[in-house]
Amino acid sequence: MIATPMLFRFTASGPTPEAAFAAFAAQDGEKPHDPFWPRADLSRVTQVTVAADRDRLRADGCFDGVDGGPLCEDDADWLADRLIEENDPIVRSGAAALLLNTPAGESTWCFFGWSVQGE
């Protein structure tokens, strides 16, 4: 195992952020190792935390909704980038999740964080 930190970001749907993350991680773990396309070992992530604080978006006038509410994908990407760049505690704690604004069906989440590089 190479203990190189790897950033991950993906979207997944499920009734809860934990269920969506677990389902995606299970499918990702079944993919064969590719030395030319390294990826984070999602099985090492033990906690999923929903990022409810939208202050960074409000400061730039990008968002005026309620904390914990759904975001468009652009806002979620922008906020994820800021949290990653600032090494926010929510990113270091496992997987951070942002609820995305989707028309219907199960809730869709944007997940991001750090793990070790998979084998």
C-alpha positions in Angstrom: 0.0 0.0 0.0 1.3 3.4 -1.0 0.3 6.0 1.6 0.1 8.9 -0.8 -2.8 11.3 0.0 -5.4 11.4 -2.7 -8.1 13.9 -3.2 -11.5 12.5 -4.2 -14.7 14.2 -5.5 -17.7 12.5 -7.0 -21.5 12.7 -6.9 -23.8 9.9 -5.8 -27.5 9.4 -5.0 -29.1 7.8 -2.0 -31.6 8.4 0.8 -28.8 9.6 3.1 -25.3 10.8 2.5 -23.9 7.8 4.3 -25.9 5.4 2.1 -24.9 7.2 -1.1 -21.3 7.2 -0.1 -21.3 3.5 0.9 -22.9 2.4 -2.3 -20.5 4.4 -4.5 -17.5 3.2 -2.4 -18.5 -0.4 -2.8 -18.8 -0.1 -6.6 -15.5 1.8 -6.7 -13.8 -0.9 -4.7 -14.7 -3.5 -7.3 -12.8 -1.8 -10.1 -9.4 -3.2 -10.9 -6.3 -1.4 -9.9 -5.0 0.9 -12.7 -1.4 2.2 -12.2 -2.0 4.9 -14.8 -5.2 6.2 -13.2 -4.6 6.2 -9.4 -7.6 6.8 -7.1 -8.3 7.3 -3.5 -9.1 4.3 -1.3 -12.7 5.1 -0.3 -12.9 2.1 2.0 -10.6 4.1 4.4 -13.2 6.9 4.9 -15.0 6.3 8.1 -17.2 9.4 8.4 -19.5 11.4 6.2 -20.3 14.9 7.3 -22.8 17.2 5.5 -21.3 20.7 5.0 -24.1 23.0 6.1 -22.2 26.3 6.4 -22.6 28.4 3.2 -20.8 31.5 4.5 -18.1 31.4 1.8 -20.7 31.4 -0.9 -22.6 34.3 0.8 -19.4 36.4 1.1 -19.1 36.3 -2.7 -22.8 37.0 -3.3 -23.1 33.5 -4.9 -25.8 32.1 -2.5 -28.6 33.4 -0.5 -30.3 30.1 0.5 -30.6 28.4 3.8 -27.8 26.4 5.4 -28.0 22.8 4.5 -30.2 23.5 1.6 -29.6 22.1 -1.9 -27.0 23.7 -4.2 -26.6 23.9 -7.9 -23.5 21.9 -9.1 -21.5 25.0 -9.9 -22.0 26.4 -6.3 -21.2 22.9 -4.8 -18.0 22.7 -6.9 -17.0 26.2 -5.9 -17.7 25.6 -2.2 -15.9 22.2 -2.3 -12.8 23.9 -3.9 -12.7 26.5 -1.1 -13.1 24.0 1.6 -10.3 21.8 0.1 -8.0 24.8 -0.5 -8.4 26.0 3.1 -7.9 22.5 4.5 -11.2 22.9 6.4 -11.8 20.5 9.3 -14.9 19.1 7.6 -12.6 17.9 4.7 -10.0 16.4 7.1 -12.7 14.5 9.1 -13.5 12.0 6.3 -15.9 12.8 3.4 -17.7 16.1 3.2 -21.0 16.1 1.5 -23.1 18.9 -0.1 -26.7 18.3 -1.0 -27.3 19.0 -4.7 -30.5 20.5 -6.2 -31.9 17.7 -8.3 -35.4 17.7 -9.9 -36.7 14.4 -8.4 -35.9 11.0 -7.0 -33.3 10.2 -4.4 -31.2 13.0 -2.9 -27.9 13.5 -4.8 -24.8 14.5 -2.9 -21.4 16.0 -4.0 -18.7 14.2 -1.9 -15.1 15.3 -1.5 -12.2 14.8 0.8 -8.9 13.1 1.3 -7.9 9.5 1.7 -4.8 7.4 0.9 -4.1 6.2 -2.6 -5.5 2.8 -3.3 -3.4 -0.2 -4.2 
